[in-house]
Amino acid sequence: MGITMRGDWLLFLAHYWRSQEDFVPNHKVSSSKNNTELADWMEERFQGFWPTYFLAATAVSYLFFFGIGGYLHLTYYVGKKDSPHEWKCQPNKWLSSKEEIHEIIVGWFSLTIGSALSAALATWVMNGGYTSIYYDFGKHGLLWSLLELPIVFVTTDYVTYWLHRIYHMPFLYKHFHKLHHTYKQPTAFSVTAIHPVEFLNIQCVYIAPMFLMPIYAPLYCGYLMYIYYHGIIDHSGIAFKRLWFQPWQPDCIFHDNHHQYFHVNFGFNVELWDEIHGTARQKDRIYREDIFWGKGKEVANATRDELEADIGERKDENPLAYDSNKNKYL
């Protein structure tokens, strides 16, 4: 689901086609006298990008972006709008119509850029470019087959934790990441409503393993589906909770807290990183957009106005979104 949303499905299809030796076309690009050697190389490596690969990537990406986002929106934000305390992480607050339109437009724009990158990589692979993905299970030994998934999952998630945290530094937050925090009550459409520079940074982290380490294609495909699926769920604003076999995965409210309180809970799929580095939300701290670095401000040092505003925010959270259906911050 998530793979198709950002066009990576096309990249995997290109990988698979190239693995079938008889399928790979033998492109011959005639060199022009006016072309430089670099221009000839680029033309050869990216032949077919427009319109075939680009249009295929963007078409399916749009279908899933609006399809999944639209389904969640209609099911919950329209169909259950009169009972938000049963399902919404912040049941008392909603994005305005203007903000909803804004997140869809920004998400669509970033999604288009991401799809273009996936299409470019697909043409690169189809035209003989390097890749470390393989298709024969056990090709690099049983031990590697057992270790490659936890290695890629833990490594990329830890890198994205720090990348996210870096984007919350004052300068980068103000000029790039603040756009994503326009949506204090995020929805599924918020998942790609990110500044294009940051969006490409994050996508490059997830794409890097297919060029830096041997990785089995079906396994990597499943890994990306998991990452992108939870990206949608965690931005949905709906009180989804981790399943019994996901002890590492935070509930949806974890990232919803990040949008509500800004500089806290930086992790994506592993809550442990915030626990280790002291950036997980604490009951005795208050958090606001102007309190940086993920540590918050001690309640003991807060003014009466700050405490009243913070208590108001806490009461706006849905206790049903937490374990045992109880708001642990009240």
QUIPELIN-V321927 format. One line per field, one symbol per residue. phi: phi as a letter, one per 30 degrees, with the letter a starting at -180 (. if undefined). psi: psi as a letter, one per 20 degrees, with the letter a starting at -180 (. if undefined). burial: # if it has 9 or more other C-alpha atoms within 8 Angstrom, else .. Layout:
phi: ???
psi: ???
burial: ???
This chain:
phi: .deddcidedddddededdceddddcdbcddcdddddddddddddcdjecceddddddddededdddddddddddcdcdbddbddcbcdbdcbbddeddddddddddddddddddddddddddeddcjddacdbbceiecjdddddcdddddddddddddeddddddcdeddddcbdeedddcdcdbeddecdbeeddededdddddeedbcbdbdedddddddddddddddddcdicddbdddcbdddddeddddedddcicahddccbdeedddcicddcdcbcbbdccdiicibdedcddddddddddddddddddddceihbddcc
psi: ghghhjjihhghggggghhnhihpqnpooppqhiqrhggggghghkpigpifgghgghghggghghggghghghggighkhilhiihphniiqqqrhghggghgggggghhgghhhgggghghgghkjqqqjqriopjhkqhghhhhhghghggghhhghghgghhijqgghggifhhghjhnhnqrhiihjmqphggghgghhghhghiiiqpppghghghghggghghgggijhjqlqqqrhjmhhpqrhhghhhghhiemqmirfiohhghggjkjqpqhjqqprhjnrjjiapphhjqrggggghghgghiiqohiirqjkpoij.
burial: .#################.....#..........#....#..#####.#...######.######.####.######..#...#..#####...#...##..##############.##########....####........##..##..##..##########.###..##..######.#.############.###.##.##..###..####.###.##################.#......###########.###########.###...##....####..#########..#....#..#...#.###.###...##...
